[in-house]
Amino acid sequence: MDPLMLLFLLIAGLTGSDSVSSVGRVSVQSGGSVTIPCFYEDQYKTHVKYWCKGSDWSSCTTIVCSDSPQKKGEASIRDDPDQRVFNVTMNNLTDGDSGSYWCGVEIGRGSAVGTWVSLSVTEGSPGLSVDKQQVTSVEGDSVSIQCRYGDHYSLSWCRMGGSCITRSSGLDGRPVLIRDDRVKKAFIVTMRGLERKDTGWYWCDNGYQQIPVHISVSQRTTTTTSTELRSDSPQKKDEVSIKDDPDQSVFTVTMNNLKTGDSGCYWCGVEISRAVQEATGCTPASLMYSCRLWTPVELVFGSPPGPELPATPGLDYLQDHVQTMHELARKKGGLPKLDSHWRDPQEVLK
């Protein structure tokens, strides 16, 4: 930190903690890592941010800075102006890393704002911890975070810039299920039906210590493929081939020279809805429902080549098909019971 700036801070005696916020006390096991989020006001998006160590704000030693250096030893800093937060990560922590730290934002030559963070590195299990600080999910899914604690305090789940809850309820419009397993000493938080807006920093709080958790919710994507291989034609396409063995009731698909891009879901399909009956010249689907039934394979790969039935058959279409099928069956002797007493289908509806 610039010596002139330190002098002004010493004279002013102000930290401006209202403009910068973070967790207060964090405990981490020796050898572990921790990420501390430091939030700032919108007006400081383009300002320099830094992370310094020292019990006195006016004389703390800068470790990393958003301009330079952004990484020093096991510490690094990353600024995210869009979210108005800069994250400080410290790896391979030792007992010597315990102490007082400050999230700082330079606001001008010789002045800054910041907030205090206490880091405690323990040999045994810390008083409050989580398995992962970074949790990812997709829209519509759920996440579950286990906040592990030592002694039992008044535990709560909070969102940065939002509110806190201590039992199952809503948090900023999102239903949250909380269960306190005192046998395993785990405060279990489950958030369901996630949306993109739920992305952000949260933390577990035992009344004395906090541990931050970042939840990232991405957009759900649907991956489909246009590749189709049929036992009639083509039986080979690029590096994929198909071989049908009716005697053994099996068809075999072979894929060669596989790449990471070939990863994904595939379907083995048997076409049944397009089989045409000899007696009527119609498929079973059109005979019974006067429309086409789609198999899972067709839904995934699309419709194979061939004549298509109308997408939305009406009553006239239904009547014509029933009449045609009856005449075909009667001419070929397929349905003797229809030889007499035949009346048009529309009269049956009356």
Secondary structure, DSSP 8 states (H G I E B T S, - for coil): --HHHHHHHHHH----TTTEE--SEEEEETT--EEEEEEE-GGGTTS-EEEEE-SSGGG-EEEEESSS-SEETTEEEEEETTTTEEEEEE-S--GGG-EEEEEEEEEETTEEEEEEEEEEEESS--SEEES-SEEEEETT--EEEEEEESS----EEEETTS-EESSSEEETTEEEEEEEETTTTEEEEEE-S--GGG-EEEEEE-SS-EEEEEEEEE------------SSS-SEETTEEEEEEGGGTEEEEEE-S--GGG-S--------TT---TTTSS-HHHHHHSS----HHHHHH---SS----SS--HHHHHHHHHHHHHHHHHHTS-GGGSSS---HHHHH-
